[in-house]
């Protein structure tokens, strides 16, 4: 089988505004189905870099390849129609209803009206905005969170393989933001999408990213999986950037699979039969944070600690208590941060 090119490849991309270098010699690859988060302080070049991917901003030098093809070799409008685009301000057309806003791109692409209506209804249902209630409303009648959902539905309406998101949750209050972020992660429509997301929110980046590109003054400081930036920072800027939230980020970045090698030595594994229903079960892909949250809700027996169960690849389950988890978490952090020691 021939090797497929990355969905997005950026080579030495630069953009200047007068004497100011907004983006300087940036390169990265995003494989199909991955989520890359562009992270960094305000003014570091995140949005400029994102907008160069769909040619809303033209680079001064460098190259953007989409599925191996130079983005400059097709009209910018055609390129953009093949990408979903979500922005913080949502950008809904105020004189269009919700359904009409969602239908904009499929109509431009010439999709059949019946197919557009079915797709609109499906997306609104999945985003908890049933069409019978919301399709005929106008943006001014919606809350900020509802407008953000409509913006996401519009970006996904033509089922683009690539979705670009510029601070999509930035205008929302913290509670709404966290709720929509959870829905966003679990949305079936996004599971196979290639996404590039701009944020300055570190927690958001760690929740959503397969890879993080950390920028400062338009230059790449480090590119890698979230836990690599956290546990093996490339320089002092990277170290300082995550220092204030170090523990919380470690809890989110580390999976149970990272600590289970130590836990499996307890010898307390139990066989999980096909017809057995085990409550409070987690998989090794769950984060330490998720395990702690589940432990906080697990009922404690009359004597002893509350327990959750981790289902291992051999179909056994392993008990996990708060004390055991935190001890293993501490060992894993030390081991991953200092692999040679």
Buried (B, 14 or more C-beta within 10 A) or exposed (E): EEEEBBBBBBBEBBBBEEEEBBBBBBBBBBBBBBBBBBBBEEBBBBBBBBBBBBBBBEBBEBBBBBBEEEBBEEEEEEBBBBBBBBBBEBEBEEEBBBBBBBBBBBEEEEBEEEEBBEBBBBBBEBBEBEBEEBBEBBBEEBEBBBBBBBBBBBBBBBEBBBBBBBBBBBBBEEEBBBBBBEBBEEBEBBEEBBBBBBBBBBBBBBBBBBBBBBBBBBBBBBBBEBBBBBBBBBEEBBBEBBEEBEEBBBBBBBBBBBBBEBBBEEEEBEEBEEEEEEEBBBEBEBBBBBBBBBBEEBEEEEEEBBBBBBBBEEEBBBBBBBEBBBBBBEBBBEBBBEEEE
